[in-house]
Amino acid sequence: MLDDLRRVRAVQMEQAEALAAADLDALDRLDGERRALQARIVPREGPAFSEAERTEARALIAAIERDQRELAERAEQARAALRRELGRLGAGRAALAGYRPPADGRSLY
C-alpha cells in the first residue's frame, strides 16, 4: 500500500507538469494510472504497519489531498482561460460572418 501511495504522489506531480504544459495526452494517461492505483489502495489483511510506515502513509495522504485540491484549482483556471479564448474566437467569427463583399466582387482594400 505504501508503494501505491508513493506512486500516486509521483503521478500527481507528473499531472501538475502535464497540466502546466497543456499535454492532454499525458494527463489522460496519468489519470488512468492514478485511477488504477487508487482502486488498489484498500484496507487488507496482512502485517500491521510499523509506526514509521503509518507516519509516512499519513504524510503521503495529506500531501495527496492538498495537492489534489491545488491541481483541481489549476485545471479550473486553465478551463476558464480556454473558455475566454474561445469566446474571443467566437466574436471574431461572428464579425467575419457579418462581412459581405461588394456585389461587383471588388474590395475597396
N, C-alpha and C positions, 0 to 999 in steps of 0.2 A: 504494500500500500504506500509506503514512503517513497519508493521509486516512482510510482504513478503520480504522486503529489509533486515530486520534483520535476517530472516531465511535464505535468500540467503547467507548472510555473514557467518552465523553459518555453513551452508552446505559447504561453501568454505573452512573453517578451518578444517572441517572433511575430506574433499577431500585431503587437504595437509597431514593430518595424514595417510590417507589410501594410498596415493602415497608413502610416506616415508616407509610404511610397505609393499609395493607392494601387497596390498589387492585389487585385481582386482574385486572381487565380491562387495566389499563396494564401490569402485569407480563407478562401473556400476549403483548400486542402487542410489548413491548420484547424479550421472549425471542425472538420470531420475527425481529425485526430483527437482534438480536445473532447469531443462528444464520446468517442470510444473509450478514452481514458477515464472520463467521469463515470461512465457506465460500469467500469470495473472497480471503482472505489466504493466498496460496500463493506459494512462490518462482516467479519467472518470468524469462524473458529480458528484458533491457532495460538501460538505462544503470545503472551501479552507483550506489549511494547515496554521497553525499559523507560525510565524517567527521561533520559536524554532523547529517546525516539519520540515520546509524547510531546516533549517541549518543541522538537523540530517540527512535528506534524502540526501543532497548534500555530507555530510561527508561519509555516507554509500556507496554511488555510487562511490566516489573517492577511497575508500578502496577496494571495489569490483573490480573496473577496475585495480587498481595497483596489487592486489593480483592475479587476473586472469592472468595477464601477467607473474607474477612470477610462478604460477602453470604451465602455458604452457611451460616456460623455464625448469622447473624441470622435467616435463614429457618428454621433448625432450632429456634432459640429461639421463634420465632413458632408453629411447628408444635407444639412442646411446650406452650406456653401454651394453644393451642386444644385440644389433647388433654386437658389438665387441666380446662378449662372444660366440654368435652363430657362428661367423666367426672362432673363435678358435676351437670350436667343429667340425665344418666342415672340418678344416685342419686335425684334428685327425682322423676323419672318412675316409678321403682320404688316409691317411697313413696306416690305418688299412686295407682298401680295397686293398692296394697295397701289403700287406704281403701275401705271399704264403708259406704254409708249405712245407717241403721237400716231394718229391714224395713217399718216403717209409713210411711216416706218423710219423716219429720220429723227434722231435725237438732237436736241439743242446743244448737247455737250460734245 
